[in-house]
């Protein structure tokens, strides 16, 4: 007799799937709450680490409904013919929001989340570090300058909501000021008091 | 009627006298024997200590040698690994008390860290493999026998670690206090044959169980014990149950 051995596997996008992804029952919502807690934790880690790998920020229930999107590599496993069902994804997303590992985006709906593979606090540090290391402290930058900088940065492509949260974090410690400029909002980063 | 030593009070005295002499003789004899035995024991003990000290490293590192040593000790009724610390000289001489404790800690480590995915039931081979991975290379490999011994030493802790025979020489280690009934043992054995997957159909076909019996056993393992996971996308069209500890993992 030979069995499928559950082994880690690298996807075409270069992501290393853990061996649990080859376990058929991972794709079923478990009736035993203790077991489901384990399953939810596995999915949360998978989703966040894959999002980080691909720099994906948004996950939608629709991503589990039909193939052909950015999430196929983890929401499906063609080798064992299993997929994460939309209802199960709704449950996992709710748990992630409850644990501050994602937020509903936009607010007041439950079909789409903004993923916190970095928390707003971590983004704030990355943002300030980038402004500092590129010599842009005390200059006025538009949000657009940050989201689509001429030279790609760790902040390239960051969703507006997340950028705003990160700037708010910095503003609280006087390391950023939101400024109204002609074509919308801008921000000035300040060296700030490192001692807080 | 025959009377021992004749008749009368004198005869009675005589009989008592000889009984006393016999008792004295017997005392002396057994005292000599005990002394002899003590001498032998001392001799044996020092020989064993000498042997164990000389071969300590080999005992610790070489599983085959360790096995032979343990067999030798067992055949003469000595357990070198029993009761570390309190066993006193054994533990000190051999350092094997620590060795056994260390192995115990590693077993607990593996059992606890895999508990969430296997519900507290781990296949013996898997346990040996994962414990082996925890250990430094120079410590040498460990065997199933070492693990079984170590689990015995864990027993006084009352943590409920137990080796379960699921049939045909295959063993699993249970690290949660949970009673496994006979039906669950059967389910475990079949799951091991099937790479982890069981279903009502399989239990009915293999064991001739009634549907209700198969369902009850599986539902209990799923809902009450958390020993298996449900798969609603099974190709058969009906639910399948997976016992993660019986699946073949390569991590």
Interface residues (C-beta under 8 A of the other chain):
Chain A: X1 X3 X4 X5 X6 X7 X8 X18 X19 X20 X23 X24 X25 X26 X27 X28 X30 X31 X32 X34 X35 X38 X39 X81 X82 X83
Chain B: X116 X117 X119 X193 X194 X195 X196 X197 X222 X223 X226 X229 X230 X231 X232 X233 X234 X235 X240 X241 X242 X244 X247 X248 X249 X250 X251
